[in-house]
Amino acid sequence: MILPRILDHDLHGSKNNERTPLWVEIPSSPDFLPCIVSSSRSGSFLISRKLTKEGKVRTGIFSHPQDSIDQLISPLFSKAYELSVLEDYKNRFTLAHDAFRYIQTCGESDTLPHCVLVPDSFSESKIRLIFGTNYENEKYANLAKIFRYSGDKVVFLSRPDYVGLYTAFMNSKGSLLLHNVKLGVAFLDNV
């Protein structure tokens, strides 16, 4: 599973007779708004622009088999890309080294990209074109984990706690939050 490796991960157990809530409220900072939250429907994500009175962001809890949770990575980052375009964030690039540098300079204390998501559909020759001929030996592979996923964009991610939170419940339910799309995520456009 990739998702628990790219987002901060929280596991909740429950008693047999305990019902799963409809949403989770997570303490947040106004600086992290707008953010991406899961809805109560699996695979559906929303842009949230407000906190509760208590300073928390509310995310929906959805049903999804834990062993196939990675299927949600593509729709999650598609919604993040949509937010980036809507808000005109400066986190979209045409060159890999620019995206890498953006994550490096936007993170706290010169954070390196934690991982890079690369579309499954990209051939090895296309990847070499994007990252350079020796990309396996370059900084991208040496400093960041490279994961293949079903999306259509190359995505650079900062460390998990700086990007978002995946809350898993023991009964095949979960909740997702991307709370720092502006500074913790960078996309490659037109590749």
N, C-alpha and C positions, 0 to 999 in steps of 0.2 A: 504494500500500500504506500502510495506517494503522499497523499493528503496529510497524514499525521507528521510527515517529515518536512513539509513546507509551511505549515501553520502551527502555532502553539496548540497543544493538544490537551484536552481535559476530559477525563473519563468519569462518568457518574454511574454508580450502581443504584439499585432501588430494591425496596422490599417487594415481595411477591404481590402484595395487594396495593402497592402504591401506584397511583396513576401518573403518567408522564405529563408535565405541564404543556400548555400550548405554545409558550414562548419562554425565553431566558432573558433576563435583564443583566447586562454586563457593564460594570463601571467603565466610564470612558471620559475622554477629554473633548471639549468642543473643537479642539484643533484637528481631531480625527474625522470631523464631519465635512462633507458627506461621506458615507461609508456604504459598503455593500452588505446586506443581511439576507439570510435565508428566509423564505416564506414557509408557510406550513405545508406547501406542496413540494414534493421532492423534485429537485432540478430547477426550481424557480427561485430567482433572486431579485431583490428590490434595492433601490437606492434610498437610503434613509438620510434625512437631513435634520433630524432633531433628536434631542435627548429627553428622557423623562424628567420630571421635576427633581428627582433625586440624582440627576447627572449620569443616567445609564442609557445605553442603547438597547433596544429590544429586538431580538432575533427570533424568528419562527422556528419551531421544532417540526421536523419532517420525518417520515418513515423511509428508510432506505437500508437494504442489506449492507452490513458493515464490510463484507468481502468485496463489494463492488462500489464502494464509496468514491473511488477515483474517477468514476464516470461523471462526477459532478465538477471536476476541475475545469473542463472546457466551458460549460455554461457559466461557472463562477467568474472565470477570467474574461469571458466575452462581456459580461455585465461590467466588470472592472474597466475594460477597454471603452465601453460605451460611456461610463462616467468620466473617464479621462478626456474623451472627445467633447462631451457636454460642458465640462468645466474648463476646457482648454488648458489642461495640465501640460507641462513641458516634459513629460515622461515618455514621449514617443519619438523613436529614432529610426534612422535608416542604416546605421552602422553599429555592429556589435560592441566595438570598443567604447562608443559614446554611451550606450545603455549601461555597460559595465561601470564606466566612470560616474555616471549619474547616481547609481546605487551606492557606489563607493563614497561619493561626496555628500549625499543627502542623509545617510545614516548617522547615527551617533558615533562619535569617535572613529571616524574613517572606517566604517563597516564595509567589508567586502560582500559582494553578492553571495548569498547562501546557496542558491541553486538557480538553474536555468531550465525552463520548460521548453522543449523542442517538439514541434508537431510530428506525429507518427508518419505523416504523409511525406515528409522531407527525405529525399534520397541522401545518401552519404556524400555525393558530389555537391548537392545543394548546401549541405551543412558545411562542407569544406569551403565553399564559395563565401558563405556568411562569416565563418569564424577564422578562415585562413587555412592553408593547406595542411598545417600540422596542428589542427585545433585540439587534438587529443593531448598534445604536449604543451599547448599554450595555456595561458593563465585561466581561461574559462574552465577547462577540465581539471586543472591542478588546484584551483582555488574554490570552485563552486561545483556542487553536484549537478550533473546533467541528467534530466529525466525526460523520457518521451511521453507525450500525452496526445489525446485525440483532438486538441484544438488546432487553430489555424495561424496562431501568432507565436513568435519566440518571445518568452516572458522571462525577464530577470527579476529575481526576488531577493530582498534583504533577509535578514535573519527572521525566523518564524515569529517571535514575539513582537517584532516591529511591523509585521504584515497583517496578521489576523489570528483568529482563534477557531478551532474546530472542537466542539463539545460533543462527545459521543455518549449515548445512554446505552445501558446493557440490553435493551429490548429493541435493537435495530432502529433506533431513532437518533437524530443528530441535529445540530445547529451550526451554522457557519457565519463568520463575520470577517470581512476584510476592512480593517479600520485605518489603514494608512496607504491607500491606493496612490495618493499624490507623491509620497516620498519613499515608499517601500517597494514599489513595483515600477518596472520600465518595460516598454514594448518595442519590438522591432516592427516597423511599418514597411509595407511594399517589398517584402522579401519573398 
